[in-house]
Amino acid sequence: MVALHTGSTDALSPLLLRDLRPLLECAFDGAFGDDDSHHTLGGVHVWVTGSAGLISHGSFIDRTLVCSGETLRVGYVEAVATEESYRRQGHGARVIRRTGQLIRARYPLAVLSTETHAFYKTLGWERCRGPTFVNGATAEHAPRRMTAMS
């Protein structure tokens, strides 16, 4: 039986936390490091489990977005991944749909950075027009390809 779950980071079980990092490292071809892991935590998580354990995951955290001089609090989606043997079965879409519902209840906008725009477009997300950047104290000020849902 497959089940959809929702909870804050502090409510996640040690078993889920143990299984989450390898899922994300595999999904991101090993390019999921400690900084990425840190960004995943501190918000709300949506995940799917089955008899074999963790199948799919996504989370969102509170972020500030500045657009044309206006500041918005947004739900920023992080760490979306599905176990390879379960891909293309609707689990990731289920996670993103539920994530979107939760974000819409709290924020005026949902935002994420992705290279897989087509997947999110089928779920009602739109690609942001114009350049977007990460603002922070590190060298991560590189342009990002952003997608949003209002």
C-alpha positions as CSV (number, residue, x, y, z in Angstrom):
1,M,0.0,0.0,0.0
2,V,1.3,3.5,-0.9
3,A,0.6,6.4,1.4
4,L,1.1,10.1,1.2
5,H,2.4,11.9,4.3
6,T,3.0,15.5,5.4
7,G,4.9,16.9,8.3
8,S,7.4,19.5,9.5
9,T,11.1,18.7,9.7
10,D,11.0,18.3,13.4
11,A,8.3,15.6,13.0
12,L,10.3,13.5,10.6
13,S,11.3,10.1,12.0
14,P,14.9,9.1,12.2
15,L,14.2,6.3,9.7
16,L,12.8,8.8,7.1
17,L,15.8,11.1,7.7
18,R,18.2,8.2,7.2
19,D,16.5,7.2,3.9
20,L,16.1,10.7,2.5
21,R,19.7,11.7,1.8
22,P,20.5,8.6,-0.3
23,L,17.3,9.1,-2.3
24,L,18.3,12.7,-3.0
25,E,21.9,11.9,-3.8
26,C,20.8,9.3,-6.3
27,A,18.1,11.5,-7.9
28,F,20.6,14.4,-8.3
29,D,23.4,12.1,-9.7
30,G,25.6,12.6,-6.6
31,A,25.3,16.4,-6.9
32,F,23.4,16.7,-3.6
33,G,25.7,18.0,-0.9
34,D,25.6,19.2,2.6
35,D,24.4,22.7,1.6
36,D,21.6,21.2,-0.4
37,S,20.7,18.9,2.5
38,H,20.6,21.9,4.9
39,H,18.2,23.8,2.5
40,T,15.9,20.8,2.5
41,L,15.3,21.0,6.3
42,G,13.3,23.5,8.4
43,G,10.1,23.6,6.5
44,V,7.3,21.2,5.5
45,H,7.8,17.9,3.8
46,V,5.5,15.8,1.6
47,W,6.5,12.2,1.0
48,V,5.2,8.9,-0.3
49,T,6.0,5.6,1.3
50,G,5.3,2.0,0.2
51,S,6.1,-1.4,1.6
52,A,9.7,-1.0,0.6
53,G,10.0,2.4,2.4
54,L,10.5,5.9,1.0
55,I,9.3,6.3,-2.6
56,S,9.1,10.1,-3.3
57,H,9.8,13.3,-1.4
58,G,9.5,17.1,-1.7
59,S,9.7,19.9,0.8
60,F,9.2,23.7,0.9
61,I,10.6,26.4,3.1
62,D,9.8,30.1,3.7
63,R,11.9,32.3,1.4
64,T,11.9,36.0,0.4
65,L,11.6,36.9,-3.2
66,V,12.3,40.4,-4.5
67,C,10.7,41.2,-7.8
68,S,10.7,44.7,-9.4
69,G,11.5,46.1,-6.0
70,E,8.6,44.3,-4.2
71,T,9.3,41.8,-1.5
72,L,7.2,38.6,-1.2
73,R,7.3,35.7,1.2
74,V,7.1,32.6,-0.9
75,G,7.1,28.9,-0.5
76,Y,10.3,27.6,-2.0
77,V,10.3,24.0,-3.1
78,E,13.3,21.9,-2.4
79,A,14.5,18.3,-2.6
80,V,12.0,16.8,-5.0
81,A,13.0,13.2,-5.9
82,T,11.5,9.8,-6.6
83,E,13.2,6.5,-6.2
84,E,14.3,5.4,-9.6
85,S,12.3,2.2,-9.8
86,Y,9.1,4.1,-9.0
87,R,9.5,7.0,-11.5
88,R,6.9,7.7,-14.1
89,Q,4.1,6.2,-11.9
90,G,2.7,9.5,-10.6
91,H,4.4,9.6,-7.2
92,G,6.4,12.7,-7.9
93,A,3.3,14.4,-9.3
94,R,1.3,13.5,-6.2
95,V,4.0,15.0,-4.0
96,I,4.1,18.2,-6.1
97,R,0.3,18.6,-6.2
98,R,0.1,18.3,-2.4
99,T,3.1,20.6,-1.9
100,G,1.3,23.2,-4.2
101,Q,-1.9,22.9,-2.1
102,L,0.0,23.5,1.1
103,I,1.9,26.4,-0.3
104,R,-1.2,28.1,-1.8
105,A,-2.8,28.0,1.7
106,R,0.2,29.9,3.2
107,Y,1.9,32.0,0.5
108,P,1.0,34.1,-2.6
109,L,3.5,32.2,-4.7
110,A,5.4,28.9,-5.0
111,V,8.8,29.0,-6.5
112,L,11.5,26.4,-7.4
113,S,14.7,26.1,-9.4
114,T,14.7,23.2,-11.9
115,E,16.1,21.8,-15.1
116,T,12.9,19.8,-15.7
117,H,10.4,22.5,-16.5
118,A,8.2,20.2,-18.6
119,F,7.3,18.0,-15.6
120,Y,6.2,21.0,-13.6
121,K,4.4,22.6,-16.5
122,T,2.1,19.6,-16.7
123,L,1.2,20.3,-13.1
124,G,0.3,24.0,-13.7
125,W,3.6,25.7,-13.0
126,E,5.0,28.4,-15.2
127,R,8.5,29.3,-16.1
128,C,9.6,32.7,-14.8
129,R,10.5,35.2,-17.4
130,G,13.7,37.1,-17.2
131,P,16.8,36.5,-15.2
132,T,16.6,35.2,-11.6
133,F,19.5,35.0,-9.1
134,V,20.2,33.7,-5.7
135,N,21.1,36.4,-3.2
136,G,23.4,35.5,-0.3
137,A,26.8,35.7,1.4
138,T,28.3,32.9,-0.7
139,A,29.5,32.6,-4.3
140,E,26.1,31.1,-5.2
141,H,24.9,34.3,-7.0
142,A,24.7,32.5,-10.3
143,P,21.6,32.7,-12.5
144,R,18.9,30.1,-11.8
145,R,16.2,28.8,-14.0
146,M,13.1,29.4,-11.9
147,T,9.6,28.1,-12.1
148,A,6.6,29.5,-10.2
149,M,3.0,28.7,-9.4
150,S,0.5,31.3,-8.1
